[in-house]
Amino acid sequence: MPPGATQAILKSRSIQEEHLVSTASKVPGHVFVIHGKVQDVTCDAALIPTDTRFSVRAQWWQGVIGLDAAPRRPANWKDSGCAQDGTNGRFWYVDVTNDGETLGVAALLPRLGDVIGSVVDKLPKVPVRGRVRHLVTMPLLGSGGGGLGHDEAVQQIRALTELAERFEVDLAIVVPNRAVFEALQRQRANSVTPRSINAEAERLGQLVRQGALSLMIGAGVSMGAGLPGWTELLDQLKDSLVSDAEIVASKEFSGLPPLDQAELLQRIRERGIADGVIAAVTRKAGGKLIRPALGHFLLAGLRCRQVATTNYDLLYEAAVTSQGDAQRIHSLPYERPDPGNPWILKLHGDVKHNDLVLSRSSFVEYDGSRSATGAVFQAMLMTSHVLFVGLSFTDDNVLRLTHEVTSAPVEGDTVLGTTLSLGKSAVRKVLWNGILNWVEIEGPSQCPDRPVDWAKDDEDIADADARWKMGWQVRELEIFLDTVALWSVPNS
């Protein structure tokens, strides 16, 4: 055992015990594995490996953190073995060596307990982007240039799982290399049993392996990156009005369906509402562009060739690009996809092309102006099993296009896809019976108490509690998708 390891273990246990006593939550953390680059994931903290001499590689300080010069060695570096970056506090440096010599996983794991404890102790009370559980990302530590063996990788995942449970923090191993990602997923499936494995996740993973699964992504996925939902977006737009403020603040306006609210705002707002929507979807946070959420990476890691979305943002595309290999995602109807590359169908336009489908009139005109786009979505429904994620099933176009497909004379199985629904919805489950497999994603049986600081300023308590409950359902959805990924990679 390296020098200081015993003290590190004792200190780690002390921090863990203190943390466990100080929290009322009993929900264990979870370890995710995603394909992408560490710097691209929305998270509370990210671990950067270095050595005892603090010789941080340029690929980390320049390519990942974005510094102009190599960071200086902290004063207490040799004693602590971990330190927060002084320029970008999201990143933490971790000594994964012993005086420059590579540590085996067995010697590294006690140090990780100390590091995770230090990071958790410094995290703000409220997780990033309205998440209910803090997320800490890291590369596969100790892999060096050649990767870890099967036993070492499994040992690290098991140790991180224990730390995630003790500290009640979510951890994500971010792997940039696809071959390593797939090998790690196979090792997890064979040796590590996540608590949420179920037959439905395995079935969807097998469909991915067969190339038979397509994706339909809704606004719920992008909310994990801090983007507003449609109702919240309308509230932001009406609050920005100076003239006609009395009209949009009335109960009569609130009673209108969302599409009619958008139509009225479009008419009375001097520049329309497209610019406000684009600003909300692409707004900068802390001087940097919004990064994809964990959900975007979990879905992009499935590598479905056909994807459709009603979202205006470009976050799913950014998650695919972060994977960094030869594949390129093409955006329909603006580009023609190359053979072998995935594509994403922007059903309602996107911020890059400023052609957003926003209001009642644009929905009414949809069939005439975007009939080809709708036809591609219907072809997806007819030729593959579509996984619906993050949709509320209130979008008139999606409902109409889907129901039109159900009227086609099809023999045998008529199920078009699977929807992952947040919470129970007995009525919708019956409504879509025989058309969609309805999978209800619920939060933990006993939700932790909502921290006071988690609510927004001047937010109604009932609204904050509802968002808190939904946040735990979203996290459970992420765990479900992480489980799908276990079964989605090839066997060899």
N, C-alpha and C positions, 0 to 999 in steps of 0.2 A: 504494500500500500504506500503511495507517495507521501512525502512529508506534509503534515497538516491535514491529511485526509480524515484522521480520527476526530480532530477538532471540527472539521467541516461537517461531519456527520452529526456530531452533538449539537452544533449550532443550527444545522438544518432541522433537526428534530425539535429543537426548542422553538424555532420560528413556526414550524408546522403546528405544534401543540398550541401555541399562542393564537395562531390564526383560527384554528378549529374552535377554540373556546370563545373567540370574539365574534363568531358569526352564527346566525340562527339557521342558516341554510344547511340542508342535508342532501342537496343534489350534487352528485359527484361530477368532476370535470370529465372531459372527453379528449382523446387524442385523435386528430384528423391527419390524413396524409393527402396532400394535394400536389398537382403538377404545375409548376410555374416558377417565378422568381420571387424571392423574399421581399424585395422592395415594392412589389406591385400589389401586395395583399393588404386590405384594410385590417389593421390590428392595433392593439394597445401597446405592444412591445415586440421587438424582433431581436433575436440573439445572433451575434456575429462572432465566429471563432477566431482566435488568435493564439499566441504562445506566451510563455513566461517573460520573454524579452519585450513583449508588446510590439512585435513586428507585424503590423496589420497589412495584409496584402492589398495591393491597389484595386483588385477586383472588388474588394469589400468597401474600402473608404471612398473610392472614386466612383465605381460602377453601381454600387448598391446605395450607400448613404448619400452620395453626391457632394462630397467635400472637395474643396479646391486644393487642399494639402493633406498630407498624412497626419492623423491625430497624434497628439503628444501623449506620452505615457503618464497615466495618473500617478499621483504621489504614493498612494498605498497599494499599487497594483500587485506587487509580489505577494503581499499578505492576503489580499482579498480575492484575487483571481477573477474579479468581474467589476465592470464600471460602466456607467451610463455615458453616452456620448454627450459632450458639452454643447454641440451645435444642434443636433437633432436628438432630443431625448427619447424618441421612439426606439432607438437602437442601443443595445447593450453589448459590450465586448466580453467575451468569455475565454479564459485560458483553458485550452483543451490539451495542454502538454504538461510535462514535468521538466522544468528547466530546458525547454526546447525539444525534449524527447517525446515522441508520440505515445500517448496513453492508450492502453487497451480499454475496451468498453467497461470492464469490471472496475478499473480504477477511475474511470471518468464519471461513472454514475453517482458516487457519493458527492462529487463536486457539483453535479447538476442539481442535486437537492438544495445545496447552499445557494446556487445561482437563482433558481426558481423562487426560493424563499425571499431573496433580496429584491428581485424584480417585483414580486407580488406586493411586498411591503411598500414599494414606491409608486404603485399604480394609483391613478386617481380613483375616487370612489365610484364614479359613473363610467362604465365602459364606453368605448368609442362608438359613435354613430347609433346610439340608442340600443345597443346590444345589452342583453340581460346578464351576460357572463363575460368577463375579460378574456381576450384571446391573445396568446403569446405565440409567435411563429419562430421557426428556426430551421436551418438546414439539417441534414442527417449528420449530427456531430460525430467527430472521430473517424469520418470516412476517408479523410485525406484525398489523395488523387485516385485511389483505386476502388473505393467503395468498401462496405462492410460485408463480412460473411453472413450466411444465413443465421447462425446462432447468435452472433453479435447484434445484428439488426433486430431480431426478435427480442433479445435481452433488453435493448435500448427502449423499444416500444413498450415493453412490459413495465420497465422502470418509470418511464414517463407517464404511463397510465396510472401507476400508483401515486406519483406526484400530483397529477391532475386531480385525482380523487381527494387527496389530502388537502391540497391548497384550494380546492374548488375553483379551478381556473381551467379554461380550455387551451390546449396546446395543438399546434399544427406543424407537422414536419413538411417543409416545402422542398420539393425535389425538382430541379430543372431538367434533368435527363429522363427521357421517356422510358428507356430500357430499365433504368434503376427504379423508376416509379412503379412500373408493372411488376418487377421482381419483388419489390417491397410489398405490394398489394397481395401477391400470391403468398408471400410469407405470412402476412397477417391472416389471410383466409385459412391457411393451414395450421397456424400455431397460436394465433391470438384471437380470442372470441369476444367481439364487441357486445355490449349488453343489449343492443337493439337489433341483432340479426333476426330476421324473420323470413318466412317463405316468400312474401311479396317482394321484398328487396332482392332476394336471390333470383326470383323470376325475371325481374326487370334487368338485373345484371346479365343474365343469360341472353336476353333479347339484344342487349348492347353487343355482346360477343358475336351474335349471329348477324349483326348489321341490320337488325329489324326494328330498332327503336329510333324515333324522331322526338324532338323536343318542341314544346310550345311554352314560351316563357312570358310571364306576366309581371306587373309592377311590383308584386310582393317580393320578388328576388332582389330588385334594385333598391328597395327600401332598406335592405341590410347595409347598403353603402351610404346611407344617409339621405337618399332622394325621397321627396315627398310622395305619398299616395295621391290619387286623383282628387279626393275630397280635400286633403290638406293643400294641394296645389291650387285649387279653386279659391280656398280661403286666403292664400297668399296673394293671389291676383286681385281679389276684391278689396283686400286691405290696402293695396297700392293705389286705389282710386281716390282722387281728390274730389272731382265732380261726380255727381250721381252716387255719392257714398251712402246717402239715405236710402236709395232704392235697394242697393245690394245688401244693406244691413237689415232689411225688413224681413219679417216672418214669411211673407209671400214669396220672396226670392229664395229663402231657405227651403220652402216647400216644393220648389221646382225640381224635376229630375236633373242629375248632374249635366247631361248633354244640353239641356235647355239653359241651365245656369251658364255654361260655357258659351252658348250662343248669344245670350244677353250681354255677357262681358265682352265678347267679340265685337258687338255692335256699338256699345257705349264707350269702350276704351279707344282712345284716339288712334293708337297704333295697332289695334287688335291685341290679341293675347299671345301670339306666337313668340314674340320676343321675350315675354315674361316666362313662358314655358321653357324656352331654350336656356335662359339665364338660370332658372331653377335646376335644370337637369345638368348643366355644365359648370355650375358655380364652383369657385375655388374655395378650398378649406385650408387655412394656414399657409396661403401663398402657393399651394400646389393643387393640381387637378385632383378631383375625386378618384380614388382607386376602386377597382372591383371588390365586391364583398366576397366572403368565404363561399357563399352559395354560387356565385358566378364561376369560381374555380372548380367547385365540386361538379358542376354541370359540364363545364368545358373539358374536364378530365375524362368524361365518358366518351368523348370523341364521336358524337353522333354526327352523321354527315348532313342531315337535314334538320334545320332549326327554324322556327318561326317565332316572332315576338310582336307584341303590341307596344313595346317600350320604345321611347324616342331616343334613349341614351345609347352609348356605344360601349357599355361596360362588359358585356359578354364577349364582344369582339376583342376587347383589351385583354381579357383573361386568356383567350385562345392565342393571341399574339405573344403573351408572356411565356407561353410554353416553348417558344423560341426555336422550334425545329423547322423542317422544310415546309410544313403545311401552312397554307394561307387561307383565311376565311374570306369568302366573297359575299358581298351584300346585294341581295335582290330587292327590287327590280333594277338596281343601278348598274350591276355588273353581270357578266356571263361567267358562271363558275367553270374552273378548269377541271378536267377529269381527275378524280381522286381527292380533290380538295373539298372541305365542307363549305356550306353556304348558309346564310341566315336571311330569312324573308322578313322584311320590315313592313308588316301589315299596315301600320299607321304612319309610315314615314319615319324620318329621324332628324336629329339636330344638325347633322352634317349637310343635308340637302334642303333643309328648311321647307319641308312639304308635309307638315303635320296634319293629321286628321284629328280635329279638336272638338268641334261643335256639332249641334244637331244637323245643320245644313251640310256639313262635310260628310256626315254619316249617311245622309239621304242621297248625296251625290256619289257615294262610294262605288256603287255597282257600275256606274257609267265610266268613272275615271280610273278605277282600279280593278276592273273585272278580271284582268289577267293575274293580278296578285292574289285575289281571292281564289282563283282556279288552282293556283299552285298549292295553296294551303289545303284545298279540298283533295288534290292529288296526294298530298302527304297522308291525309286521313284514309284514303282508299288503298294506299300501297304499303303502309307501315303501321306499327303500333305507336301512337303518339302519347308521350308523357306530358301532361299539363302541370306546370309548376308555377305557383305565385299568381294564379288567376282567381278572380272573384266570381266569374261566370255571370257578369252583368253586362258585358260588352255586346251590344246589339249585333255587330258584324260577325264576331266569333260565333255567337249563338245561331245566327241565320245560316252562315256557311256550314256549320257542323250539322244542323238539322237537315239541310238540303242533301247532304251526303247520306243521311240515314234513310232517305226516301228511295235510294237506288236499290234495284232488285238484286240483293246479294244472297247467295246460298250459304248455309253453314253459319259459322260464328259471325255475329254482327257487331261485336264490340270493337270500337274504333281506337280505344286507348285507355289510359289510366290517369286519373287526376289525384293529386296529393292535396287534400283539403285540410286547412287549419281548423281544428275543433270538429265537433260533431255537427252534422247537418242531415237529419233523418229525411227531411222533405226533399232536399236536392238529391240525396242518395236514391230515393224512390223515383224521382223525376228522371234521372239519367240511367236507371236500371236497364241493362241490356244494350246500352250505348257506350257507357264508360264504366270501368272498374273504379269505384269510389273508395279511396284509402283515406281514412281519417287520422290525422296527425294531432295528437293531444300532448299537452305539456306534462310535467311530472304530476303524480297523484296529489302531492302537497306542494303547492308553489311557495317558494320563499317569500318572506315579507318584502314589499317594495320599499327600497330606500327613499327617504324624503327627497334627497337631491336628484333622484332619477327623473322626477316630474319636471315638465317645462314651466317656465315662468307664467303665472296666471292661468295655468291649466286646471280645468275642473278635475276634482279628485277621481270621479267615476271614469273620466276619459283616461287619466293616467293609469288607473288600475286595469282598464281594458287593454291599454297598450302593453302594460307589464305582462299580463296573461298571454297576449298574442306573441310577445317577444320570446316567451318560453316555448310556445308552439313552434315558432320559427327555428329556434335552436334545435328542437326535436326533429324538425324537417331536415336540418343540416346533418344531423347524426344519421338519419335514414338514408340520405343521399351518399354519405360516406360509406354506409354499409352496401349500397348498390355498387359502389366503386370496387368493393372487394371481389365481387363476382363478375365484373365487367371486363377484366383483362384476360388475354389469351392464357391457356393452360401451359404453354411452352414458350 
